[in-house]
Structures are given as structure tokens and as C-alpha cells.
Amino acid sequence: MVAVLSALFGYPWAWFRSKHQLALEVLALRHQIGVLKRQGRRPILHGWDRYFWATLRRTWDGWRAALIICAPETVIGWHRAGFRLFWRWRSGGRVGRPATDREVVQLIHRMWAANLSWGSPRIRDELEKLGVHVSTATIRKYRPSSGGRRSQSCRTFLRNPELLT
């Protein structure tokens, strides 16, 4: 009964609204009827439905009054998610450091395997001599794990023939 009285008293107000406003309201209501017809009891909104409501929110001030199938906060969330997606796409590209060439990584592996006593700073310095500019942190990242490699004992160090020359 209240809905009928509301419609009867709301009818004269429609004469004062623009045709554009009425057309948007009819469009919104017809869209909701279409969603309810294609679904069962609980409507499931697809991507195009969400895009429709996010666009309608931007173009029409009275969109909340015509919305029945979901909460207005839900539509606002869709609009914000679309905004974030747009700006993520717009900013583009990867952030952070550029990737290290595979050849440099293989060179780090070879230098690490051939010179057991060298650490990351020494490998960095040797690469600098070759014209390859790599940080110590990058070398630490790409070198193999020590894998049971131990430093020299005192006795081995003293017996090292390189010390005698």
C-alpha cells in the first residue's frame, strides 16, 4: 500500500525532472530487471554490470535511489577498484631494479667456483676490471650457496705454497 501511495505522490514530481534524469532512471531500473531475469534468487553481477554501475555513478547524481540489487557502498568499491586498476595500468612498467643479464650471473657462478677463497667484494672488484658494473648485494644474490665450503684452517694456511714465494 505504501509503495502505491509513494508512486502516486512521486508522479507529479516527475514533471519537474529533466528527460535526461528520467531516461537514466529508466535505464538503471531496466538493467536491474534484466539482471534479475537472467539470474535465480540471488543476482550475480558480472564485470559489465559493475562497469555499468560505476559509470552511472559518475554521470548521474540520483543513482542511489534507483539501486536495488546491491548496496551503494558496493558500487563505490567497484568504482574505486576500477580507478586503482586504471592508474596501475597507466603507470605501466615494472618498478625496481632492472634484471641482471644471464651472462653476468653465469660469470659470477664461474668466478665463485674457480676461486674458493674469494668473497663477494673481491668478485665485484674483478668484474669491475672487466668492465661489468655489479653491486656486492647482486653478487651475494646470485652466487651459489657455500654448500659445505669451509674457510682454511690455520695449519692449511701456513702450508700454503703461495706464502713461500
C-alpha positions as CSV (number, residue, x, y, z in Angstrom):
1,M,0.0,0.0,0.0
2,V,2.9,2.4,0.9
3,A,4.6,1.7,-2.4
4,V,1.4,2.6,-4.4
5,L,1.0,5.8,-2.4
6,S,4.6,6.7,-2.9
7,A,4.3,6.1,-6.6
8,L,1.2,8.3,-6.8
9,F,2.7,11.2,-4.9
10,G,6.0,10.8,-6.8
11,Y,4.4,11.1,-10.2
12,P,3.8,14.9,-10.1
13,W,7.5,15.4,-9.1
14,A,8.5,13.6,-12.3
15,W,7.1,16.5,-14.3
16,F,9.8,18.8,-12.8
17,R,12.7,16.5,-13.6
18,S,14.6,16.6,-16.8
19,K,14.1,14.0,-19.5
20,H,17.7,13.1,-19.2
21,Q,17.2,12.3,-15.5
22,L,14.1,10.2,-16.2
23,A,15.9,8.3,-19.0
24,L,18.8,7.4,-16.7
25,E,16.4,6.2,-14.0
26,V,14.6,4.0,-16.6
27,L,17.9,2.7,-17.8
28,A,19.0,1.8,-14.3
29,L,15.7,0.1,-13.4
30,R,15.6,-1.9,-16.7
31,H,19.2,-3.0,-16.2
32,Q,18.3,-4.3,-12.7
33,I,15.2,-6.1,-14.1
34,G,17.4,-7.7,-16.8
35,V,19.9,-8.9,-14.2
36,L,17.1,-10.4,-12.1
37,K,15.6,-12.2,-15.1
38,R,18.9,-13.8,-16.1
39,Q,19.7,-14.9,-12.6
40,G,18.0,-17.0,-9.9
41,R,17.1,-15.8,-6.5
42,R,20.4,-14.0,-5.7
43,P,21.7,-11.9,-8.5
44,I,25.3,-12.3,-9.5
45,L,26.7,-9.2,-11.2
46,H,29.3,-9.7,-13.9
47,G,32.1,-7.3,-15.0
48,W,30.0,-5.4,-17.4
49,D,27.3,-4.9,-14.8
50,R,29.8,-3.5,-12.4
51,Y,31.2,-1.2,-15.1
52,F,27.7,0.0,-15.9
53,W,27.0,1.0,-12.3
54,A,30.4,2.6,-11.8
55,T,29.8,4.7,-14.9
56,L,26.3,5.5,-13.9
57,R,27.6,6.6,-10.5
58,R,29.9,9.1,-12.2
59,T,27.3,10.5,-14.6
60,W,24.1,10.6,-12.5
61,D,23.5,12.1,-9.0
62,G,20.3,10.1,-8.3
63,W,21.8,6.6,-8.8
64,R,21.5,5.6,-5.2
65,A,17.7,6.0,-5.2
66,A,17.3,3.6,-8.2
67,L,19.7,1.0,-6.9
68,I,18.0,-2.1,-5.5
69,I,20.1,-5.2,-6.3
70,C,23.1,-4.2,-4.2
71,A,24.3,-1.7,-1.6
72,P,25.6,1.7,-2.8
73,E,28.8,1.1,-0.9
74,T,29.4,-1.9,-3.1
75,V,29.2,0.2,-6.3
76,I,31.5,2.8,-4.7
77,G,34.0,0.0,-4.0
78,W,33.8,-1.2,-7.7
79,H,34.4,2.4,-8.8
80,R,37.5,2.7,-6.6
81,A,38.8,-0.7,-7.7
82,G,38.4,0.4,-11.3
83,F,40.2,3.7,-10.6
84,R,43.1,1.8,-9.0
85,L,43.3,-0.6,-11.9
86,F,43.3,2.2,-14.4
87,W,46.2,4.0,-12.7
88,R,48.2,0.8,-12.2
89,W,47.8,0.3,-16.0
90,R,48.6,3.9,-16.7
91,S,51.8,4.0,-14.7
92,G,52.9,0.9,-16.5
93,G,56.2,-0.9,-16.5
94,R,58.0,-2.7,-13.7
95,V,59.3,-0.9,-10.7
96,G,62.6,-1.6,-9.1
97,R,66.0,-2.6,-10.3
98,P,66.5,-3.8,-13.8
99,A,67.1,-7.5,-14.2
100,T,70.7,-8.8,-14.3
101,D,71.9,-10.4,-17.5
102,R,72.1,-14.2,-17.5
103,E,75.7,-14.0,-18.8
104,V,76.7,-11.9,-15.8
105,V,75.1,-14.4,-13.5
106,Q,76.9,-17.3,-15.2
107,L,80.2,-15.4,-14.9
108,I,79.5,-14.9,-11.1
109,H,79.0,-18.7,-10.8
110,R,82.2,-19.5,-12.7
111,M,84.3,-17.0,-10.7
112,W,82.8,-18.3,-7.4
113,A,83.6,-21.9,-8.3
114,A,87.1,-21.2,-9.6
115,N,88.3,-19.1,-6.7
116,L,87.2,-20.7,-3.5
117,S,88.8,-18.0,-1.2
118,W,87.2,-15.0,-2.9
119,G,84.2,-13.3,-1.4
120,S,81.6,-11.0,-2.9
121,P,83.7,-7.8,-2.7
122,R,86.7,-9.5,-4.5
123,I,84.4,-10.8,-7.2
124,R,82.9,-7.4,-7.6
125,D,86.4,-5.8,-8.0
126,E,87.4,-8.4,-10.6
127,L,84.2,-7.8,-12.6
128,E,84.9,-4.0,-12.4
129,K,88.3,-4.7,-14.1
130,L,86.4,-6.5,-16.9
131,G,84.0,-3.5,-17.3
132,V,81.0,-5.2,-15.7
133,H,79.4,-3.0,-13.0
134,V,77.6,-5.1,-10.4
135,S,77.0,-4.5,-6.7
136,T,78.1,-6.7,-3.9
137,A,74.5,-7.4,-3.0
138,T,73.8,-8.6,-6.5
139,I,76.7,-11.0,-6.3
140,R,75.5,-12.3,-3.0
141,K,72.1,-12.8,-4.5
142,Y,73.3,-14.8,-7.5
143,R,76.3,-16.7,-6.2
144,P,75.7,-20.4,-5.2
145,S,75.3,-21.1,-1.5
146,S,78.5,-22.2,0.3
147,G,77.5,-25.8,0.1
148,G,79.8,-27.1,2.8
149,R,82.6,-24.8,1.8
150,R,84.8,-24.0,4.8
151,S,87.5,-21.5,5.2
152,Q,91.1,-22.6,5.5
153,S,92.3,-23.9,8.8
154,C,95.3,-22.3,10.4
155,R,97.5,-25.2,9.5
156,T,96.4,-25.2,5.8
157,F,97.0,-21.5,5.7
158,L,100.6,-21.9,6.9
159,R,101.3,-24.8,4.5
160,N,100.0,-22.8,1.5
161,P,102.8,-22.7,-1.1
162,E,101.8,-19.2,-2.2
163,L,103.2,-17.9,1.1
164,L,106.6,-19.2,0.4
165,T,107.2,-17.3,-2.8
